[in-house]
Amino acid sequence: MGAKASGKKGDVVRVVPALRNLGPALMEYQHGPLVRVTIPPGTTAVRVGHECQPYTRTAVATARQS
């Protein structure tokens, strides 16, 4: 799934990422699925949930070990 948003310069726009398993495959995860959100160039994430972290090699390795 994807999310789209638009606004004028200076606007705060809310985007809620989501995913849907259309099966028949099973998604295996322990603490929630990993979802990558790309912040477009020229924009800023002004508020991010506490469960989010930067997507780096270290963050991915840490998430897989959880």
ROKOLVO-418131 format. One record per atom (N, C-alpha, C, O): residue in one letter; x negated, y negated, z. Coordinates in steps of 0.2 Angstrom, whole numbers, plus 5000, padded with zeros to 4 digits. Each point is the difference from the previous one (the first is absolute). Example, Ala and Ser with C-alpha at 12.3 -4.5 7.8 and 13.67 -1.06 7.14 Angstrom:
BEGIN
<r type="a" east="4934" north="5028" up="5039"/>
<r type="a" east="5004" north="4994" up="5000"/>
<r type="a" east="4996" north="4994" up="5000"/>
<r type="a" east="4995" north="5001" up="5003"/>
<r type="s" east="5007" north="4994" up="4993"/>
<r type="s" east="4996" north="4994" up="5001"/>
<r type="s" east="5004" north="4995" up="5003"/>
<r type="s" east="4997" north="4994" up="5001"/>
end
This chain:
BEGIN
<r type="m" east="4996" north="5006" up="5000"/>
<r type="m" east="5004" north="4994" up="5000"/>
<r type="m" east="4996" north="4994" up="5000"/>
<r type="m" east="4994" north="5000" up="5002"/>
<r type="g" east="5008" north="4995" up="4996"/>
<r type="g" east="4996" north="4993" up="5000"/>
<r type="g" east="5005" north="4995" up="5003"/>
<r type="g" east="5006" north="5000" up="5001"/>
<r type="a" east="4991" north="4994" up="5001"/>
<r type="a" east="5003" north="4995" up="5002"/>
<r type="a" east="4998" north="4994" up="4996"/>
<r type="a" east="4994" north="4999" up="4999"/>
<r type="k" east="5010" north="4996" up="5000"/>
<r type="k" east="4998" north="4994" up="4996"/>
<r type="k" east="5003" north="4994" up="5004"/>
<r type="k" east="5005" north="5001" up="5003"/>
<r type="a" east="4991" north="4994" up="4997"/>
<r type="a" east="5003" north="4994" up="5004"/>
<r type="a" east="4997" north="4994" up="4996"/>
<r type="a" east="4995" north="5000" up="4996"/>
<r type="s" east="5009" north="4994" up="5004"/>
<r type="s" east="4997" north="4994" up="4997"/>
<r type="s" east="5002" north="4994" up="5005"/>
<r type="s" east="5004" north="5001" up="5004"/>
<r type="g" east="4992" north="4994" up="4994"/>
<r type="g" east="5001" north="4994" up="5004"/>
<r type="g" east="4996" north="4994" up="4998"/>
<r type="g" east="4996" north="5001" up="4995"/>
<r type="k" east="5005" north="4993" up="5007"/>
<r type="k" east="4996" north="4995" up="4998"/>
<r type="k" east="4994" north="4999" up="5005"/>
<r type="k" east="5000" north="5003" up="5005"/>
<r type="k" east="4995" north="4993" up="4993"/>
<r type="k" east="4994" north="4999" up="5004"/>
<r type="k" east="5002" north="4998" up="5007"/>
<r type="k" east="5004" north="4995" up="5000"/>
<r type="g" east="4994" north="5008" up="5005"/>
<r type="g" east="5001" north="4998" up="5007"/>
<r type="g" east="5006" north="5004" up="5003"/>
<r type="g" east="5001" north="5000" up="5006"/>
<r type="d" east="5003" north="5003" up="4990"/>
<r type="d" east="5006" north="5004" up="5002"/>
<r type="d" east="4997" north="5007" up="5004"/>
<r type="d" east="4995" north="5002" up="4998"/>
<r type="v" east="5009" north="5000" up="5007"/>
<r type="v" east="4998" north="5006" up="5003"/>
<r type="v" east="5005" north="5005" up="4998"/>
<r type="v" east="5006" north="4999" up="5000"/>
<r type="v" east="4992" north="5007" up="4997"/>
<r type="v" east="5005" north="5005" up="4997"/>
<r type="v" east="4998" north="5006" up="5003"/>
<r type="v" east="4995" north="5002" up="5001"/>
<r type="r" east="5011" north="5001" up="5001"/>
<r type="r" east="4999" north="5007" up="5004"/>
<r type="r" east="5000" north="5006" up="4994"/>
<r type="r" east="5005" north="5000" up="4996"/>
<r type="v" east="4991" north="5004" up="5005"/>
<r type="v" east="5000" north="5006" up="4996"/>
<r type="v" east="4999" north="5006" up="5005"/>
<r type="v" east="4996" north="5001" up="5004"/>
<r type="v" east="5009" north="5004" up="4995"/>
<r type="v" east="5000" north="5006" up="5004"/>
<r type="v" east="4998" north="5006" up="4995"/>
<r type="v" east="5004" north="5002" up="4996"/>
<r type="p" east="4990" north="5001" up="5005"/>
<r type="p" east="4998" north="5006" up="4996"/>
<r type="p" east="5004" north="5006" up="5002"/>
<r type="p" east="5002" north="5000" up="5006"/>
<r type="a" east="5000" north="5004" up="4989"/>
<r type="a" east="5004" north="5006" up="5002"/>
<r type="a" east="4997" north="5006" up="4995"/>
<r type="a" east="4997" north="4998" up="4995"/>
<r type="l" east="5005" north="5008" up="5007"/>
<r type="l" east="4999" north="5005" up="4995"/>
<r type="l" east="5005" north="5005" up="5001"/>
<r type="l" east="5004" north="5000" up="5005"/>
<r type="r" east="4997" north="5004" up="4990"/>
<r type="r" east="5005" north="5005" up="5000"/>
<r type="r" east="4998" north="5007" up="4997"/>
<r type="r" east="4997" north="5000" up="4995"/>
<r type="n" east="5004" north="5005" up="5008"/>
<r type="n" east="4998" north="5007" up="4998"/>
<r type="n" east="5005" north="5003" up="4996"/>
<r type="n" east="5006" north="5001" up="5003"/>
<r type="l" east="4993" north="4999" up="4990"/>
<r type="l" east="5006" north="5003" up="4996"/>
<r type="l" east="4999" north="5007" up="4999"/>
<r type="l" east="5004" north="5003" up="4996"/>
<r type="g" east="4992" north="5001" up="5008"/>
<r type="g" east="4999" north="5007" up="5000"/>
<r type="g" east="4999" north="5003" up="4994"/>
<r type="g" east="5000" north="4997" up="4995"/>
<r type="p" east="4999" north="5009" up="5004"/>
<r type="p" east="5001" north="5005" up="5006"/>
<r type="p" east="4994" north="5001" up="5004"/>
<r type="p" east="5000" north="5004" up="5005"/>
<r type="a" east="4995" north="4992" up="4994"/>
<r type="a" east="4993" north="5000" up="5004"/>
<r type="a" east="5002" north="4998" up="5007"/>
<r type="a" east="5004" north="4996" up="5001"/>
<r type="l" east="4992" north="5006" up="5004"/>
<r type="l" east="5000" north="4998" up="5007"/>
<r type="l" east="4994" north="4995" up="5001"/>
<r type="l" east="4994" north="5002" up="4998"/>
<r type="m" east="5008" north="4992" up="5005"/>
<r type="m" east="4994" north="4996" up="5002"/>
<r type="m" east="4998" north="5001" up="5007"/>
<r type="m" east="5004" north="5000" up="5004"/>
<r type="e" east="4990" north="5002" up="4996"/>
<r type="e" east="4997" north="5002" up="5007"/>
<r type="e" east="4996" north="4994" up="5003"/>
<r type="e" east="4996" north="4997" up="4997"/>
<r type="y" east="5006" north="5001" up="5009"/>
<r type="y" east="4997" north="4995" up="5003"/>
<r type="y" east="5001" north="5000" up="5008"/>
<r type="y" east="5005" north="5003" up="5002"/>
<r type="q" east="4991" north="4995" up="5002"/>
<r type="q" east="5001" north="5000" up="5007"/>
<r type="q" east="5002" north="4994" up="5003"/>
<r type="q" east="5005" north="5000" up="5004"/>
<r type="h" east="4993" north="4994" up="4994"/>
<r type="h" east="5002" north="4994" up="5003"/>
<r type="h" east="5003" north="4995" up="4995"/>
<r type="h" east="5000" north="4994" up="5001"/>
<r type="g" east="5003" north="5009" up="4994"/>
<r type="g" east="5003" north="4996" up="4995"/>
<r type="g" east="4996" north="5000" up="4994"/>
<r type="g" east="4994" north="5001" up="5000"/>
<r type="p" east="5009" north="4998" up="4994"/>
<r type="p" east="4996" north="5001" up="4994"/>
<r type="p" east="4996" north="4994" up="4999"/>
<r type="p" east="5001" north="4994" up="5003"/>
<r type="l" east="4994" north="5007" up="4993"/>
<r type="l" east="4995" north="4994" up="4998"/>
<r type="l" east="5003" north="4997" up="4994"/>
<r type="l" east="5001" north="5003" up="4995"/>
<r type="v" east="5000" north="4990" up="5006"/>
<r type="v" east="5002" north="4996" up="4994"/>
<r type="v" east="4996" north="4994" up="4999"/>
<r type="v" east="4997" north="4997" up="5005"/>
<r type="r" east="5001" north="5002" up="4989"/>
<r type="r" east="4995" north="4995" up="4998"/>
<r type="r" east="5004" north="4994" up="4998"/>
<r type="r" east="5004" north="5001" up="4995"/>
<r type="v" east="4995" north="4993" up="5008"/>
<r type="v" east="5004" north="4994" up="4998"/>
<r type="v" east="4994" north="4995" up="4997"/>
<r type="v" east="4995" north="4999" up="5004"/>
<r type="t" east="5006" north="4999" up="4990"/>
<r type="t" east="4995" north="4995" up="4997"/>
<r type="t" east="5003" north="4993" up="5000"/>
<r type="t" east="5005" north="4999" up="4998"/>
<r type="i" east="4991" north="4997" up="5006"/>
<r type="i" east="5002" north="4993" up="5000"/>
<r type="i" east="4997" north="4996" up="4994"/>
<r type="i" east="4994" north="5000" up="4999"/>
<r type="p" east="5011" north="4997" up="4997"/>
<r type="p" east="4997" north="4997" up="4994"/>
<r type="p" east="4995" north="4995" up="5001"/>
<r type="p" east="5001" north="4996" up="5005"/>
<r type="p" east="4995" north="5003" up="4990"/>
<r type="p" east="4995" north="4994" up="5000"/>
<r type="p" east="5004" north="4994" up="5001"/>
<r type="p" east="5005" north="4999" up="4997"/>
<r type="g" east="4992" north="4996" up="5007"/>
<r type="g" east="5003" north="4994" up="5001"/>
<r type="g" east="5006" north="4999" up="5005"/>
<r type="g" east="5003" north="4995" up="5001"/>
<r type="t" east="4998" north="5011" up="5002"/>
<r type="t" east="5005" north="5001" up="5006"/>
<r type="t" east="4997" north="5002" up="5006"/>
<r type="t" east="4994" north="5002" up="5000"/>
<r type="t" east="5009" north="4997" up="5006"/>
<r type="t" east="4998" north="5002" up="5006"/>
<r type="t" east="5005" north="5004" up="5004"/>
<r type="t" east="5006" north="4998" up="5000"/>
<r type="a" east="4992" north="5007" up="5003"/>
<r type="a" east="5004" north="5004" up="5005"/>
<r type="a" east="5000" north="4996" up="5006"/>
<r type="a" east="4995" north="5000" up="5004"/>
<r type="v" east="5011" north="4996" up="4998"/>
<r type="v" east="5000" north="4996" up="5006"/>
<r type="v" east="5002" north="5004" up="5007"/>
<r type="v" east="4998" north="4998" up="5005"/>
<r type="r" east="5005" north="5008" up="4994"/>
<r type="r" east="5002" north="5004" up="5005"/>
<r type="r" east="5000" north="5007" up="4998"/>
<r type="r" east="5003" north="5002" up="4995"/>
<r type="v" east="4993" north="5002" up="5009"/>
<r type="v" east="5000" north="5007" up="4998"/>
<r type="v" east="5001" north="5005" up="5006"/>
<r type="v" east="4998" north="4998" up="5005"/>
<r type="g" east="5006" north="5007" up="4994"/>
<r type="g" east="5002" north="5005" up="5005"/>
<r type="g" east="4993" north="5002" up="5004"/>
<r type="g" east="4995" north="5001" up="4997"/>
<r type="h" east="5006" north="5001" up="5009"/>
<r type="h" east="4995" north="5003" up="5004"/>
<r type="h" east="4997" north="5006" up="4998"/>
<r type="h" east="4994" north="5002" up="5001"/>
<r type="e" east="5010" north="5002" up="4995"/>
<r type="e" east="4998" north="5007" up="4998"/>
<r type="e" east="4996" north="4999" up="4993"/>
<r type="e" east="4998" north="5005" up="4998"/>
<r type="c" east="5002" north="4989" up="4999"/>
<r type="c" east="4996" north="4999" up="4994"/>
<r type="c" east="4992" north="4999" up="5002"/>
<r type="c" east="4999" north="4997" up="5005"/>
<r type="q" east="4997" north="5005" up="4990"/>
<r type="q" east="4993" north="4999" up="5000"/>
<r type="q" east="4997" north="4999" up="4993"/>
<r type="q" east="5004" north="5002" up="4995"/>
<r type="p" east="4991" north="4994" up="5005"/>
<r type="p" east="4997" north="4999" up="4993"/>
<r type="p" east="4998" north="5007" up="4997"/>
<r type="p" east="4998" north="5005" up="5003"/>
<r type="y" east="5003" north="4995" up="4990"/>
<r type="y" east="4998" north="5006" up="4997"/>
<r type="y" east="4993" north="5000" up="4998"/>
<r type="y" east="4998" north="4997" up="4995"/>
<r type="t" east="4998" north="5007" up="5009"/>
<r type="t" east="4993" north="5001" up="4998"/>
<r type="t" east="4998" north="5007" up="5001"/>
<r type="t" east="5004" north="5004" up="5002"/>
<r type="r" east="4990" north="4998" up="4996"/>
<r type="r" east="4998" north="5007" up="5001"/>
<r type="r" east="5001" north="5002" up="5007"/>
<r type="r" east="5002" north="5006" up="5002"/>
<r type="t" east="4996" north="4990" up="5003"/>
<r type="t" east="5000" north="5001" up="5007"/>
<r type="t" east="5007" north="5001" up="5002"/>
<r type="t" east="5001" north="5005" up="5004"/>
<r type="a" east="5003" north="4991" up="4994"/>
<r type="a" east="5007" north="5000" up="5002"/>
<r type="a" east="5004" north="5006" up="4998"/>
<r type="a" east="5003" north="5004" up="5004"/>
<r type="v" east="4995" north="4998" up="4990"/>
<r type="v" east="5003" north="5006" up="4997"/>
<r type="v" east="4998" north="5007" up="5004"/>
<r type="v" east="5003" north="5004" up="5001"/>
<r type="a" east="4990" north="4996" up="5000"/>
<r type="a" east="4997" north="5005" up="5004"/>
<r type="a" east="5003" north="5001" up="5007"/>
<r type="a" east="5001" north="5005" up="5002"/>
<r type="t" east="5000" north="4989" up="5001"/>
<r type="t" east="5003" north="5000" up="5007"/>
<r type="t" east="5007" north="5003" up="5000"/>
<r type="t" east="5002" north="5004" up="5004"/>
<r type="a" east="5002" north="4993" up="4991"/>
<r type="a" east="5007" north="5002" up="4999"/>
<r type="a" east="5000" north="5008" up="4999"/>
<r type="a" east="5005" north="5003" up="5003"/>
<r type="r" east="4991" north="5000" up="4993"/>
<r type="r" east="5000" north="5007" up="4999"/>
<r type="r" east="4998" north="5004" up="5006"/>
<r type="r" east="5003" north="5006" up="5000"/>
<r type="q" east="4993" north="4991" up="5004"/>
<r type="q" east="4998" north="5004" up="5006"/>
<r type="q" east="5006" north="5000" up="5006"/>
<r type="q" east="4999" north="5004" up="5004"/>
<r type="s" east="5005" north="4991" up="4995"/>
<r type="s" east="5006" north="4999" up="5006"/>
<r type="s" east="5004" north="5006" up="5000"/>
<r type="s" east="5005" north="5001" up="5004"/>
end
